[in-house]
Amino acid sequence: MSRSKRAAGGDTAPVSRESVKWYRQTGWLLAVSLVCCTIVTVGVRLALGAAFTGLFRAWGVDAATVTRAPTWAQLVYRWHGSAVTLASAIALIGLSMWLRGLWTGSGALPLSRSEEENRRSTTGQCALFALIGLAAAALVLAVSILPDSIRAERAAPRLTWTLPVMLVVAFISTLAEELFTKRVLYDGIASRWGTLWATLVSAAGFFLMAGGYAGNVLSAVNVALLGSLCCLVYARNGLWASVGLRFGWTAATVFLMGFGGGEASVWRFYGVSEGLLTGGDAGPVYGLYMTILLIVGIVRLAWKKK
């Protein structure tokens, strides 16, 4: 209610009660979404993990004896982790679609994305921001290589048939996480509490799903900043842009450059010095260079929005 209406003696009590009800309903929907996400993703991983463990025990296969098993059993053992990740991602995609409908049927509609029809195609948006993610990772790598803080473990690239499979799994996993944190959390909160709260809640959800709490303080900061940057990209360019940005960065740092212990990586790099700046063997997410890059990106998008 405007100040002039309040001065005129307008009754604010009904608005206040409705506001309280609105906030309670939003808090309830948020709690249900987070609990359902935890139950589905953790439940699928635990159930499939137990199933594979029982299967391998029945086969008499473990890390020490897998090389003696038939080829098909070796393949199952090698790829069961990716199968669990893929199943969890598909379950999360289905859950996110159901939750979005739950938010829509409980009052205010999530933010409309009809304006995306007038932009570039979803494929073009995804490809463009994937290239931006790749370029950002290449920039951090170049800044690390020039002062001899990072070196390549091998000079020649190594291409294996596992690479495209891992990229597909990584893309679907990224899509599932972005679908939940953006289409459910961001849109639902933004239509009720505004974009600032939507960014905070969505970035917090991303932080938990990406395991930002598992590293050191600097990596936690970087994961939180990356979640915020993806929210700004999503608000301006849509879901496929944020998916492309994250996938491009992951593809570069894990599968092309080998940070994070990627066995299927094309190249592998290791830290020589200045681990605080580069992240060392753990990769850029643990380094101050990435912090600076993310802050620049956030400031640039926020300034452009104004």
CORVENMO-V168377 format. One record per helix or strand of 2 or more residues. SS is the DSSP state (H for helix, E for strand). FROM is the first residue (numbers start at 1). LEN is the number of residues. Records with the same first field share a line. If there is no record, write none. Layout:
BEGIN
SS = FROM-LEN ; FROM-LEN
END
This chain:
BEGIN
H = 3-5 ; 13-47 ; 66-3 ; 71-34 ; 114-5 ; 122-25 ; 162-32 ; 195-15 ; 212-3 ; 217-21 ; 239-18 ; 275-4 ; 280-3 ; 284-3 ; 288-18
E = 150-3 ; 269-3
END
